[in-house]
Amino acid sequence: MDELSRVFAALADPTRRDMVTRLAAGDATANQLAEPYAMSLQAVYKHVKVLEDAGVVTRPPGPQPRAVRLEAEVFDLMDKWIERYRRQAEQRYRRLDTLLAQLNDTETGTDEQNGSAA
């Protein structure tokens, strides 16, 4: 699985997305991340491991407790991918707007030629 796929797969889970949102405010230990959830600390570690394997977070080596740190650079990769498709969608919308304007002009011109106002 490529890096981008791992990141999107890791962020597909709402709990992990919430953890990422919380980590955007600053580093936190697994215990701190576990506080708002009705789940075991082991389950929190599993979520952190998935995020870590995807490169979304890192934990320094050493004894517990270790801070979990958000790796914001991974979002640059996502942003580039999303931006490419956003630009393509905008181009399609511009072409559609042009086509609709042309159809409207044609329709208005036909109505005026028949002696009726649109």
C-alpha positions as CSV (number, residue, x, y, z in Angstrom):
1,M,0.0,0.0,0.0
2,D,1.4,3.4,-0.9
3,E,1.9,6.2,1.7
4,L,-1.2,8.2,0.6
5,S,-3.4,5.1,0.8
6,R,-2.1,4.3,4.3
7,V,-2.8,7.9,5.5
8,F,-6.4,7.9,4.1
9,A,-7.0,4.4,5.5
10,A,-5.8,5.6,8.9
11,L,-7.9,8.7,8.8
12,A,-11.0,6.7,7.7
13,D,-11.8,6.0,11.4
14,P,-13.6,8.8,13.2
15,T,-11.8,8.1,16.5
16,R,-8.4,8.5,14.8
17,R,-9.5,11.7,13.1
18,D,-10.5,13.0,16.4
19,M,-7.2,12.1,17.9
20,V,-5.4,13.9,15.0
21,T,-7.6,17.0,15.7
22,R,-6.6,16.9,19.3
23,L,-2.9,16.4,18.5
24,A,-3.1,19.5,16.2
25,A,-3.3,21.5,19.4
26,G,-0.1,19.9,20.8
27,D,1.6,16.6,21.8
28,A,-0.2,14.3,24.1
29,T,0.5,11.0,25.9
30,A,-1.7,7.9,25.2
31,N,-3.3,8.4,28.6
32,Q,-4.3,12.0,27.6
33,L,-5.6,10.8,24.3
34,A,-7.6,8.1,26.0
35,E,-9.4,10.5,28.4
36,P,-12.6,11.3,26.3
37,Y,-13.1,7.8,25.0
38,A,-14.9,4.9,26.6
39,M,-12.2,2.4,25.5
40,S,-9.3,0.7,27.0
41,L,-5.8,2.1,26.9
42,Q,-4.8,-0.9,24.8
43,A,-7.4,0.2,22.2
44,V,-6.0,3.7,22.2
45,Y,-2.5,2.3,21.6
46,K,-3.9,0.3,18.6
47,H,-5.3,3.5,17.1
48,V,-2.0,5.3,17.7
49,K,-0.1,2.4,16.1
50,V,-2.2,2.7,13.0
51,L,-1.6,6.4,12.8
52,E,2.1,5.8,13.4
53,D,2.4,3.2,10.7
54,A,0.8,5.6,8.3
55,G,3.3,8.3,9.2
56,V,0.6,10.6,10.7
57,V,2.1,10.6,14.2
58,T,5.4,9.7,15.8
59,R,6.4,8.7,19.3
60,P,10.0,9.0,20.5
61,P,11.7,5.9,21.7
62,G,12.0,5.3,25.4
63,P,9.9,4.3,28.4
64,Q,6.3,5.2,28.8
65,P,4.7,7.7,29.0
66,R,5.9,8.9,25.6
67,A,4.3,11.9,23.8
68,V,2.5,11.3,20.6
69,R,3.4,14.0,18.0
70,L,1.4,14.9,14.9
71,E,3.6,14.9,11.8
72,A,2.0,17.7,9.8
73,E,4.1,17.1,6.7
74,V,2.0,14.1,5.8
75,F,-0.9,16.4,5.2
76,D,1.2,18.2,2.5
77,L,1.0,14.9,0.5
78,M,-2.8,14.8,1.0
79,D,-3.2,18.4,0.1
80,K,-1.3,18.0,-3.2
81,W,-3.5,15.1,-4.1
82,I,-6.7,16.8,-3.2
83,E,-5.6,20.1,-4.9
84,R,-5.1,18.3,-8.2
85,Y,-8.6,17.0,-8.2
86,R,-10.1,20.2,-6.9
87,R,-8.5,22.1,-9.9
88,Q,-10.0,19.5,-12.3
89,A,-13.4,19.9,-10.7
90,E,-13.2,23.7,-11.0
91,Q,-12.3,23.4,-14.7
92,R,-15.3,21.1,-15.3
93,Y,-17.6,23.6,-13.5
94,R,-16.2,26.5,-15.5
95,R,-16.9,24.6,-18.8
96,L,-20.4,23.8,-17.5
97,D,-21.0,27.5,-16.6
98,T,-19.8,28.4,-20.2
99,L,-22.1,25.9,-21.8
100,L,-25.1,26.9,-19.7
101,A,-24.5,30.6,-20.5
102,Q,-24.3,29.7,-24.2
103,L,-27.5,27.7,-24.0
104,N,-29.2,30.6,-22.2
105,D,-28.0,33.1,-24.8
106,T,-29.3,30.8,-27.6
107,E,-32.6,30.3,-25.8
108,T,-33.0,34.0,-25.2
109,G,-32.1,34.9,-28.8
110,T,-34.7,32.4,-30.1
111,D,-37.4,33.8,-27.9
112,E,-36.6,37.4,-29.0
113,Q,-36.7,36.3,-32.7
114,N,-40.2,34.8,-32.1
115,G,-41.4,38.1,-30.7
116,S,-41.6,37.0,-27.1
117,A,-39.5,38.1,-24.2
118,A,-37.8,35.5,-22.0
